[in-house]
Amino acid sequence: MSFFDSRIVQKEVEEITELQEKIYSKMYSFASMNNEDKIHHIEMLEDLLNRQQIMFTRMNLSEDPEAKGMRDQIMKAAHELGFPENVNLNYVLSKMGDVVSNMKESLKEN
């Protein structure tokens, strides 16, 4: 069975896609949201980053050619966005999660 034939992986990919769509659909209205809605939006972003990090780790651990191909495409896209070729994407996702968590804590203080 290939990596992407797994029901677990398919479900996770579907949930990641749904989260991305929800987040992107409200991205431009973030500034006009009330604090409660901003916190909810940020919590969705935290969830997305965690799921992406887990999926990327699974792809790194897999020997499946499709998983390796997807990982390579992600790394190519990261490089095109300006990241060094040998960047540890799990580290980047983790640091992005830290930034987002700090944003949420800052909103909670207000």
Contacts in CASP RR format, 6 or more apart in sequence:
PFRMAT RR
TARGET T0000
AUTHOR 0000-0000-0000
METHOD contacts of the structure
MODEL  1
MSFFDSRIVQKEVEEITELQEKIYSKMYSFASMNNEDKIHHIEMLEDLLN
RQQIMFTRMNLSEDPEAKGMRDQIMKAAHELGFPENVNLNYVLSKMGDVV
SNMKESLKEN
2 64 0 8 1.000
2 65 0 8 1.000
2 66 0 8 1.000
2 67 0 8 1.000
3 9 0 8 1.000
3 58 0 8 1.000
3 59 0 8 1.000
3 62 0 8 1.000
3 64 0 8 1.000
3 66 0 8 1.000
3 67 0 8 1.000
4 10 0 8 1.000
4 13 0 8 1.000
4 64 0 8 1.000
4 66 0 8 1.000
4 67 0 8 1.000
4 70 0 8 1.000
9 55 0 8 1.000
9 58 0 8 1.000
12 51 0 8 1.000
12 54 0 8 1.000
12 55 0 8 1.000
13 55 0 8 1.000
15 51 0 8 1.000
16 48 0 8 1.000
16 51 0 8 1.000
16 52 0 8 1.000
16 55 0 8 1.000
19 44 0 8 1.000
19 47 0 8 1.000
19 48 0 8 1.000
19 51 0 8 1.000
20 48 0 8 1.000
22 44 0 8 1.000
23 41 0 8 1.000
23 44 0 8 1.000
23 45 0 8 1.000
23 48 0 8 1.000
26 33 0 8 1.000
26 41 0 8 1.000
30 38 0 8 1.000
30 41 0 8 1.000
33 41 0 8 1.000
35 107 0 8 1.000
35 108 0 8 1.000
35 110 0 8 1.000
38 107 0 8 1.000
39 104 0 8 1.000
39 107 0 8 1.000
39 108 0 8 1.000
42 100 0 8 1.000
42 103 0 8 1.000
42 104 0 8 1.000
42 107 0 8 1.000
43 104 0 8 1.000
45 100 0 8 1.000
46 97 0 8 1.000
46 100 0 8 1.000
46 101 0 8 1.000
46 104 0 8 1.000
49 93 0 8 1.000
49 96 0 8 1.000
49 97 0 8 1.000
49 100 0 8 1.000
50 97 0 8 1.000
52 93 0 8 1.000
53 90 0 8 1.000
53 93 0 8 1.000
53 94 0 8 1.000
56 71 0 8 1.000
56 74 0 8 1.000
56 89 0 8 1.000
56 90 0 8 1.000
56 93 0 8 1.000
57 90 0 8 1.000
58 67 0 8 1.000
59 67 0 8 1.000
59 68 0 8 1.000
59 70 0 8 1.000
59 71 0 8 1.000
59 74 0 8 1.000
60 71 0 8 1.000
60 90 0 8 1.000
62 68 0 8 1.000
74 89 0 8 1.000
75 85 0 8 1.000
75 87 0 8 1.000
75 89 0 8 1.000
78 87 0 8 1.000
78 89 0 8 1.000
78 92 0 8 1.000
79 85 0 8 1.000
79 87 0 8 1.000
83 89 0 8 1.000
83 92 0 8 1.000
END
